[in-house]
Amino acid sequence: NVFLRAVSLAVAAIPEGLVISLTVILAIGMQYILKKNALVRKLLAAETLGSVNVICTDKTGTLTEGKMQLTHIVSAEDQIGIEEIRSLDANDVKSKHIDCLKILKISLLANDGIVENEELGESKWKFSGDTTDTALIRAGLEAGFSKTSLEAKYNQLDEIPFDSKYKYTASRREENNGQNIYVKGAPEVILKQCNFYEENGVVKKINKSAREWFEKQEQILASKGLRLL
């Protein structure tokens, strides 16, 4: 009892020391976990795992929250993060992020996810479908797009559902008395099929340096553990 009270008094007298002590303890815990062949990305996870007896994982041995959100959009001229994505305005035809807005539009049209109560505001939105699709829908809605309106305007004629064999999904739609195919999928698959790219609304022939630049961006984001489309 005397020892516990002495420690309590010491912490109370120098509260800054508590943070250092906890950090050291958690770091030691992470080292212990690493010796068990488990990699922890954040210190707080070590604290949480301290009260766990059984861990159930998927085949990759990865633990996640089961949530997904769009965190980056990269175009030939632009690169924006999550805060800028939320500040986009789909109705701004002169936006400096015009390429990023087009990417969001494509992600909504080549998308099998479903959103309910779209018109009632963010607190009422209900999503169903693949978590990647629903994350893209949420980002599109936050930017001012309407998935329902887009699908009504660009009537779908045919589609190729996502399959792990070819790693992409495609939607063929009517647009301006013609047809367009909207595609999203794995970068390494899509880039091989591209002969052109768009920069600030201008279509350009894709050359070796441009292709290498896109591949470099893919490598940078993949190194951060992000899922890429």
C-alpha positions in Angstrom: 0.0 0.0 0.0 2.8 2.4 0.9 4.5 1.6 -2.5 1.3 2.2 -4.5 0.7 5.5 -2.7 4.3 6.6 -3.3 4.0 5.9 -7.0 0.6 7.7 -7.1 2.2 10.7 -5.4 5.1 10.7 -7.8 2.8 10.6 -10.9 0.6 13.4 -9.4 3.6 15.5 -8.7 5.1 15.0 -12.2 2.2 14.2 -14.5 4.5 14.6 -17.6 6.3 11.5 -16.5 3.2 9.4 -16.9 3.1 9.9 -20.7 6.8 8.8 -21.0 6.2 5.8 -18.8 3.2 4.6 -20.8 5.0 5.1 -24.1 7.9 3.0 -22.9 5.6 0.3 -21.6 3.6 0.2 -24.9 6.9 0.2 -27.0 8.1 -2.8 -25.0 4.7 -4.4 -25.6 5.1 -3.9 -29.3 8.5 -5.5 -29.2 7.0 -8.5 -27.4 4.2 -8.8 -30.0 6.8 -8.6 -32.8 8.6 -11.6 -31.4 5.3 -13.5 -31.8 5.5 -12.6 -35.6 2.8 -9.9 -35.4 3.3 -6.4 -36.7 1.5 -3.5 -34.9 1.2 -0.2 -36.7 0.1 2.0 -33.7 1.0 2.0 -30.0 -2.6 2.1 -28.8 -3.2 -1.3 -30.5 -0.6 -2.9 -28.1 -2.7 -1.5 -25.2 -5.9 -2.9 -26.6 -4.3 -6.3 -27.3 -3.3 -6.5 -23.6 -6.8 -7.6 -22.7 -7.3 -10.0 -25.6 -7.2 -13.8 -25.2 -8.2 -15.0 -28.7 -7.6 -13.3 -32.1 -9.6 -14.4 -35.2 -8.1 -13.1 -38.5 -8.7 -13.6 -42.2 -6.4 -15.6 -44.4 -3.9 -12.8 -44.6 -3.7 -12.5 -40.8 -4.7 -8.8 -40.9 -6.9 -7.0 -38.4 -8.9 -4.0 -39.6 -12.0 -2.1 -38.5 -13.9 -3.3 -41.5 -14.3 0.3 -42.6 -13.0 2.0 -45.8 -12.8 5.6 -47.0 -11.4 7.4 -50.0 -8.2 9.2 -48.8 -6.4 10.2 -52.0 -7.2 11.2 -55.6 -4.3 11.4 -58.0 -4.7 12.8 -61.5 -2.0 13.9 -64.1 -2.1 17.5 -62.8 -3.5 17.2 -59.3 -3.3 15.2 -56.1 -5.6 15.8 -53.2 -6.2 14.3 -49.7 -9.2 13.5 -47.7 -9.9 17.0 -46.5 -9.8 18.5 -50.0 -11.9 15.7 -51.3 -14.6 16.7 -48.8 -14.4 20.3 -49.9 -14.9 19.5 -53.7 -18.0 21.0 -55.4 -19.4 18.8 -58.2 -21.3 21.8 -59.6 -18.2 24.0 -60.0 -17.4 23.7 -63.7 -14.3 26.0 -63.3 -12.9 24.0 -60.4 -9.1 23.7 -60.3 -9.7 20.1 -59.4 -11.7 19.3 -62.5 -9.8 16.0 -63.2 -10.4 14.8 -59.6 -14.2 15.6 -60.0 -14.2 13.5 -63.2 -12.5 10.6 -61.4 -15.3 10.8 -58.7 -18.0 10.8 -61.4 -16.4 7.7 -63.0 -16.2 6.0 -59.6 -19.9 6.5 -59.1 -21.0 5.2 -62.5 -18.7 2.1 -62.5 -20.1 1.2 -59.1 -22.5 -1.6 -57.9 -23.0 -0.1 -54.4 -26.3 1.2 -53.2 -27.2 4.3 -51.1 -30.5 4.9 -49.5 -31.9 8.2 -48.3 -29.5 10.1 -50.5 -31.6 13.2 -50.4 -32.0 13.4 -46.6 -28.5 14.4 -45.7 -25.3 12.6 -44.5 -26.7 11.4 -41.1 -29.5 9.5 -42.9 -27.4 7.8 -45.6 -27.5 4.0 -45.6 -25.0 2.1 -47.7 -25.0 -1.5 -48.9 -22.6 -3.4 -51.1 -18.9 -3.8 -51.4 -17.0 -1.6 -48.9 -14.8 -0.2 -51.7 -17.9 0.8 -53.7 -19.7 2.3 -50.7 -16.6 4.3 -49.8 -16.5 5.8 -53.3 -20.2 6.6 -53.1 -19.8 8.4 -49.8 -16.9 10.5 -51.2 -19.0 11.3 -54.3 -22.0 12.4 -52.2 -19.8 14.5 -50.0 -18.5 16.3 -53.1 -22.1 17.1 -54.2 -22.7 14.3 -56.7 -25.9 12.4 -56.8 -25.6 8.7 -57.7 -29.3 8.4 -58.4 -29.2 11.5 -60.7 -26.1 10.3 -62.5 -27.5 6.8 -63.1 -30.8 8.3 -64.4 -28.9 10.7 -66.8 -26.5 8.1 -68.1 -28.6 5.0 -68.7 -26.7 1.7 -68.3 -26.7 -0.5 -71.4 -24.4 -3.2 -70.2 -21.8 -4.0 -67.5 -18.9 -6.3 -66.6 -19.1 -7.1 -62.9 -15.9 -7.1 -60.9 -14.0 -10.4 -61.1 -10.7 -11.2 -59.5 -9.5 -12.8 -62.7 -9.5 -9.6 -64.7 -9.4 -7.1 -61.8 -11.8 -4.4 -63.0 -15.4 -3.5 -63.4 -16.9 -1.7 -66.4 -20.2 0.0 -67.2 -21.4 0.9 -70.7 -23.8 3.9 -70.6 -25.6 6.2 -73.0 -24.3 9.8 -73.0 -24.9 12.7 -75.3 -26.5 10.6 -78.1 -23.5 8.3 -77.9 -22.0 5.7 -75.5 -19.1 5.7 -73.0 -17.6 2.9 -71.0 -16.7 3.7 -67.4 -14.1 1.5 -65.9 -12.4 1.2 -62.5 -9.9 -1.5 -61.5 -6.3 -2.4 -60.5 -3.8 0.2 -61.8 -1.5 -2.3 -63.3 -4.3 -3.8 -65.4 -5.9 -0.5 -66.5 -2.7 1.3 -67.3 -1.7 -1.5 -69.8 -4.9 -0.8 -71.7 -4.5 3.0 -71.8 -3.2 4.9 -74.9 -4.4 8.3 -73.7 -4.9 10.2 -70.5 -6.6 13.5 -69.5 -4.9 16.5 -67.9 -6.9 19.5 -66.9 -9.7 18.4 -69.2 -7.4 18.0 -72.2 -6.9 14.5 -73.7 -3.2 13.6 -74.3 -1.3 10.7 -75.8 0.3 8.6 -73.1 4.0 8.3 -73.6 6.7 6.4 -71.7 7.5 9.2 -69.2 3.8 9.7 -68.4 3.2 6.0 -67.9 6.3 5.8 -65.6 4.9 8.8 -63.6 1.6 7.1 -63.0 3.4 3.8 -62.1 5.5 5.8 -59.6 2.5 7.3 -57.9 1.0 3.8 -57.7 4.2 2.6 -55.9 4.2 5.6 -53.5 0.6 5.0 -52.4 1.0 1.2 -52.3 4.0 1.6 -49.9 1.6 3.3 -47.5 -0.6 0.2 -47.3 -3.4 1.8 -49.3 -5.8 0.0 -51.7 -5.5 1.4 -55.2 -7.9 1.7 -58.1 
